């Protein structure tokens, strides 16, 4: 291994990157808890499918988090200013989150479903708020040449958090009461408080000492972050790229499980290969993506990830032709998740580089919210397309959907006055 590649790998051992790894775990843990783990618990208790389906609304805070991101971005945390703006908000959010996870295990979805729903919604709100602060912390604490590795470390920690709240919690529920399972997850959430207390606070310009009027504060917190982004050259094309880069994956991802079922794979086969092996392949892809970003840069890694995401969808088209074949299922899922993890690490680094230092939390929350809305909208048509085209042409067609995003990426890098990712936006602030 060359010295440059060795240096790109050892970046993950820096203390700041280890803190980012832990914060990625903090983000992943509550997110899956309010989605698939909650629905599994409700079904085991005998809650009807209609009610379980309504649990999908718990994803709304993650989509709408840009609405309160300006508050967390620009308002000093009450009573905790000594910790700094980022850690000062993160500490009370994490303490409340641990308490809410514990409380969820002591609700009764059958006797009092509304109480369970409200606590779960509170967890989702606190989790989305935690994500706002953690994303801003990661962008601000890392140097520009560490952003790619930071994205990889975030992916690793996030996926481990998903494993703990998903497979880990479900496995524990076979041996322990659900109240104990949720108490264990609350304890894991509380560990994040220790990380927050030990982590350094990012450097930030001091707030003005003069008292500002409400309208001035409102403009600085809410209007200026969006106005700043709109001053960027070709910003509509940037928004379009954010929406389209993962277009193919968004459309096909929602149909993966129905596809596995129609191919005749059992639940245990899907769990072992798609869930456990697939997550580790995604982790490996995220770490590899961080290394490639550090070595080659963001844009080449985005291009590589986009091409690989398209090509790996063709493996599912081949699987559709072969039918029930565990070797091909493992190959398709392993390659697809590796490519997805690599592309996601580069994409996170790209979005981070678009954020001005003065409005990190607000702008990053806006970009990720737009991405989430786009992915949900694109995914909605996946079932209809699969019905119309059949599985072979569905997967083949989804590969072609990577083309618009790649063409936009190529155009943005050639267009005049377009800031280079990881430079212009943050330097300007």
C-alpha positions in Angstrom: 0.0 0.0 0.0 1.4 3.4 -1.0 2.1 6.1 1.6 -0.8 8.2 0.4 -3.3 5.4 0.7 -1.9 4.4 4.1 -2.3 8.0 5.3 -5.9 8.1 3.9 -6.7 4.9 5.9 -5.1 6.0 9.2 -7.2 9.2 9.3 -9.9 7.1 10.9 -7.8 6.8 14.0 -7.7 10.5 14.8 -9.6 11.5 18.0 -12.0 13.8 16.1 -12.9 11.0 13.7 -13.5 8.6 16.6 -15.9 11.2 18.2 -17.7 11.4 14.8 -18.0 7.6 14.7 -19.6 7.6 18.2 -22.0 10.3 17.1 -23.0 8.3 14.0 -24.0 5.5 16.4 -26.0 8.1 18.4 -27.9 9.0 15.2 -28.6 5.5 14.0 -29.9 4.1 17.3 -33.2 6.0 17.7 -34.0 6.2 14.0 -34.6 2.5 13.4 -36.2 2.2 16.8 -39.2 4.3 15.7 -39.5 2.6 12.4 -39.1 -1.2 11.8 -38.4 -2.1 15.5 -41.5 -0.3 16.7 -43.6 -2.0 14.0 -42.2 -5.4 14.9 -43.1 -4.8 18.6 -46.6 -3.7 17.7 -47.2 -6.7 15.5 -46.0 -9.1 18.1 -48.5 -7.6 20.5 -51.3 -8.1 18.0 -51.8 -4.5 17.0 -53.7 -4.3 13.6 -51.9 -3.6 10.4 -53.8 -0.3 9.8 -52.5 1.1 13.0 -49.0 -0.2 12.3 -49.1 1.5 8.9 -49.7 4.8 10.6 -46.3 4.5 12.3 -44.8 5.5 9.0 -45.8 9.1 9.9 -43.1 9.0 12.5 -40.7 9.6 9.6 -42.1 13.2 9.2 -39.7 14.9 11.8 -36.7 13.7 9.7 -38.3 15.2 6.6 -39.3 18.5 8.3 -36.3 19.1 10.5 -35.2 22.1 8.5 -38.1 24.0 10.0 -36.5 24.1 13.5 -32.9 23.8 12.4 -32.5 27.6 12.5 -33.3 27.6 16.2 -30.6 25.1 17.0 -28.2 26.7 14.6 -28.4 30.3 15.7 -29.8 30.3 19.3 -27.5 29.7 22.2 -28.5 26.8 24.4 -30.2 28.1 27.5 -28.1 27.5 30.7 -25.4 25.5 28.9 -23.4 28.2 27.1 -20.2 27.0 28.6 -20.4 23.8 26.6 -20.7 25.8 23.4 -23.5 26.0 20.9 -23.2 22.5 19.5 -22.6 20.5 22.6 -24.8 22.8 24.7 -27.8 21.7 22.5 -26.7 18.1 22.1 -26.5 17.3 25.8 -30.1 18.1 26.8 -31.4 16.5 23.6 -29.6 13.3 24.3 -30.7 13.2 27.9 -34.3 13.7 26.9 -33.9 11.1 24.2 -32.6 8.4 26.6 -35.6 9.2 28.9 -38.1 9.0 26.0 -36.7 5.6 24.8 -37.0 4.2 28.4 -40.6 5.6 28.7 -41.6 4.0 25.4 -40.9 0.5 26.8 -43.3 1.3 29.7 -46.3 2.3 27.5 -49.0 -0.2 26.6 -49.8 0.0 22.9 -53.0 -2.1 23.3 -54.5 -0.3 26.3 -53.2 3.2 25.5 -52.1 3.4 21.8 -52.2 7.2 21.8 -49.6 7.4 24.6 -47.3 5.0 22.8 -47.7 7.0 19.6 -47.0 10.3 21.3 -43.8 9.0 23.0 -42.6 7.5 19.7 -43.2 10.8 18.0 -41.2 12.6 20.7 -38.4 10.1 20.1 -38.5 10.9 16.4 -38.5 14.6 17.0 -35.6 14.4 19.4 -33.7 12.1 17.1 -34.2 14.5 14.1 -33.0 17.4 16.4 -30.0 15.4 17.4 -29.2 14.8 13.8 -29.3 18.5 13.0 -26.7 19.2 15.7 -24.5 16.2 15.0 -24.4 17.0 11.3 -23.4 20.6 12.0 -20.8 19.4 14.6 -19.2 17.0 12.1 -18.9 19.6 9.4 -17.4 22.2 11.7 -15.0 20.1 13.8 -13.3 18.4 10.8 -10.8 19.9 8.4 -11.7 20.0 4.7 -9.4 17.0 4.0 -11.2 15.0 6.7 -14.7 15.4 5.5 -14.6 12.3 3.4 -13.3 10.2 6.2 -15.9 11.9 8.5 -18.7 10.8 6.2 -17.3 7.2 6.2 -17.0 7.2 10.0 -20.6 8.5 10.3 -21.8 5.7 8.0 -20.0 3.1 10.2 -21.4 4.4 13.5 -24.8 4.9 12.0 -25.0 1.3 10.7 -23.8 -0.1 14.0 -26.6 1.9 15.7 -29.1 0.5 13.2 -27.9 -3.0 14.1 -28.3 -2.4 17.8 -31.8 -1.0 17.5 -32.9 -3.4 14.8 -31.5 -6.9 14.9 -30.1 -6.5 18.4 -33.3 -5.4 20.0 -35.4 -8.0 18.1 -33.1 -10.8 19.2 -33.2 -9.6 22.8 -37.0 -9.6 22.8 -37.0 -13.4 22.4 -35.4 -13.6 25.9 -36.3 -10.4 27.7 -39.5 -8.3 28.2 -39.8 -5.4 25.9 -39.6 -3.0 28.8 -36.1 -4.4 29.5 -35.2 -4.2 25.8 -36.1 -0.5 25.7 -34.3 0.1 28.9 -31.1 -1.4 27.4 -31.5 0.8 24.4 -32.0 3.8 26.7 -28.8 3.0 28.5 -26.9 2.9 25.1 -28.4 6.3 24.3 -27.2 7.6 27.6 -23.6 6.6 26.8 -23.7 9.2 24.0 -23.9 11.9 26.7 -20.4 10.9 27.9 -19.1 11.3 24.3 -20.7 14.7 24.1 -19.1 15.8 27.4 -15.6 14.6 26.3 -15.7 15.8 22.7 -14.2 19.2 21.8 -16.5 22.1 20.8 -16.0 23.3 17.2 -14.4 26.8 16.9 -17.1 29.4 16.1 -17.2 33.1 15.9 -18.5 34.7 19.1 -22.1 36.0 19.0 -22.6 39.7 18.9 -22.7 41.3 22.3 -25.4 43.9 21.4 -29.1 43.0 21.9 -30.8 42.4 18.5 -34.4 43.0 17.7 -36.7 40.1 17.0 -36.9 40.8 13.3 -33.1 41.0 13.0 -32.7 37.7 14.9 -35.5 36.1 12.7 -33.7 37.3 9.5 -30.3 36.0 10.7 -31.7 32.6 11.9 -34.2 31.8 9.2 -33.9 34.0 6.1 -30.2 34.5 5.7 -29.3 30.7 5.5 -31.7 30.3 2.6 -30.7 33.6 1.0 -27.0 32.6 1.3 -27.6 29.3 -0.4 -29.6 31.1 -3.2 -26.7 33.3 -3.9 -24.7 30.3 -5.0 -24.1 30.0 -8.7 -26.4 27.5 -10.4 -28.1 26.6 -7.1 -31.2 25.2 -8.8 -29.0 22.7 -10.6 -27.4 21.8 -7.3 -30.8 21.1 -5.8 -31.7 19.0 -8.8 -28.5 17.0 -8.3 -29.3 16.5 -4.6 -32.7 15.1 -5.6 -31.5 12.9 -8.5 -28.2 11.5 -7.4 -29.9 8.5 -5.7 -33.0 8.5 -8.0 -32.4 4.8 -9.1 -31.7 3.5 -5.6 -34.8 5.4 -4.2 -37.1 3.9 -6.8 -35.8 0.3 -6.5 -35.0 0.2 -2.8 -38.6 0.1 -1.7 -39.3 -2.9 -3.9 -36.3 -5.0 -2.8 -38.2 -7.0 -0.1 -41.2 -7.8 -2.4 -38.7 -8.9 -5.1 -37.0 -11.3 -2.7 -40.3 -12.8 -1.7 -41.4 -13.3 -5.3 -38.0 -15.0 -6.0 -38.8 -17.6 -3.3 -36.3 -16.6 -0.7 -37.3 -17.4 2.9 -37.4 -14.9 5.8 -34.3 -16.3 7.4 -32.4 -16.1 4.0 -33.5 -12.5 3.6 -32.6 -11.6 7.1 -29.1 -13.2 7.0 -28.1 -11.9 3.6 -30.0 -8.7 3.1 -30.0 -7.4 6.6 -26.9 -8.7 8.4 -24.5 -9.3 5.5 -25.9 -6.3 3.6 -25.3 -3.9 6.5 -21.7 -4.9 6.9 -21.2 -4.5 3.1 -22.6 -1.0 3.4 -20.3 -0.2 6.3 -17.3 -1.4 4.3 -18.5 0.7 1.3 -18.8 3.8 3.6 -15.3 3.4 4.9 -13.9 2.7 1.5 -15.7 5.8 0.2 -14.2 8.0 2.9 -10.7 6.7 1.9 -11.3 7.3 -1.8 -12.6 10.9 -1.1 -9.5 11.6 0.9 -7.3 10.3 -1.9 -9.0 11.4 -5.1 -11.5 14.0 -4.0 -15.3 14.3 -3.7 -16.3 14.6 -7.3 -14.4 11.6 -8.7 -15.8 9.5 -5.8 -19.4 10.7 -6.5 -19.0 9.8 -10.2 -17.5 6.4 -9.3 -20.3 5.8 -6.7 -23.0 6.8 -9.2 -21.7 4.4 -11.9 -21.4 1.5 -9.4 -24.9 2.1 -8.1 -26.2 1.8 -11.6 -24.2 -1.3 -12.5 -25.1 -3.2 -9.4 -28.8 -2.8 -10.1 -28.1 -5.0 -13.2 -27.1 -7.8 -10.9 -30.7 -7.8 -9.6 -31.9 -8.1 -13.2 -29.7 -11.1 -13.6 -31.0 -12.5 -10.3 -34.6 -12.1 -11.6 -33.6 -14.3 -14.5 -32.0 -17.0 -12.3 -34.7 -17.1 -9.6 -34.0 -18.6 -6.2 -30.2 -18.6 -6.2 -28.5 -17.8 -2.8 -25.1 -17.2 -4.4 -26.4 -14.6 -6.8 -28.5 -13.0 -4.0 -25.3 -12.7 -1.9 -23.4 -11.3 -4.8 -26.1 -8.8 -5.8 -26.7 -7.5 -2.2 -23.0 -7.4 -1.4 -22.1 -5.4 -4.5 -25.1 -3.1 -4.3 -24.6 -2.3 -0.6 -20.9 -1.8 -1.1 -21.6 0.6 -3.9 -24.3 2.3 -2.0 -22.1 2.9 1.1 -19.3 4.3 -1.1 -21.7 6.7 -2.9 -23.3 7.7 0.4 -20.0 8.6 2.0 -19.1 10.8 -1.0 -22.6 12.3 -1.1 -22.4 13.3 2.6 -19.0 14.9 2.0 -20.4 16.8 -1.0 -23.4 18.1 1.0 -21.1 19.1 3.9 -19.0 21.1 1.5 -22.0 23.0 0.3 -22.8 24.4 3.7 -21.6 27.9 4.8 -19.9 27.9 8.2 -22.3 30.5 9.5 -25.4 28.4 8.7 -24.1 24.8 8.9 -27.0 23.2 10.7 -29.8 25.0 8.8 -28.4 24.4 5.3 -27.4 20.8 5.9 -30.9 20.1 7.3 -32.5 21.7 4.3 -30.4 19.7 1.8 -31.0 16.4 3.6 -34.7 17.1 4.0 -35.0 17.8 0.3 -33.2 14.5 -0.4 -35.5 12.6 1.9 -38.6 14.1 0.3 -37.3 13.3 -3.2 -36.5 9.7 -2.2 -40.0 9.2 -0.8 -41.6 10.7 -3.9 -39.5 8.6 -6.3 -40.0 5.4 -4.2 -43.8 5.8 -4.5 -43.9 4.8 -8.1 -41.7 1.7 -7.7 -44.5 -0.8 -7.3 -46.4 0.4 -10.3 -43.3 0.3 -12.5 -42.5 -3.3 -11.3 -46.1 -4.3 -12.2 -45.9 -2.8 -15.6 -42.3 -3.8 -16.6 -41.7 -7.1 -14.8 -38.6 -7.6 -12.6 -35.9 -7.9 -15.2 -36.8 -4.6 -17.0 -37.6 -2.9 -13.7 -34.1 -3.4 -12.4 -32.5 -2.7 -15.8 -34.5 0.5 -16.1 -33.6 1.6 -12.5 -29.9 1.4 -13.6 -30.5 4.0 -16.3 -32.0 6.4 -13.7 -28.5 7.1 -12.5 -27.8 9.0 -15.8 -29.6 12.3 -15.0 -27.7 12.7 -11.7 -24.3 11.9 -13.3 -25.0 14.3 -16.2 -25.8 17.1 -13.7 -22.6 16.3 -11.7 -20.6 16.6 -15.0 -22.3 19.9 -15.9 -21.9 21.4 -12.5 -18.1 20.8 -12.6 -17.8 22.4 -16.0 -20.2 25.3 -15.5 -18.5 28.7 -14.8 -18.7 30.2 -11.3 -19.7 27.0 -9.6 -17.9 26.6 -6.3 -15.8 23.5 -5.9 -17.3 21.1 -3.2 -15.5 21.3 0.1 -14.1 24.7 -0.6 -16.0 27.8 -1.9 -19.0 27.7 0.4 -17.2 27.3 3.7 -14.4 29.6 2.8 -16.8 32.3 1.8 -18.4 32.2 5.3 
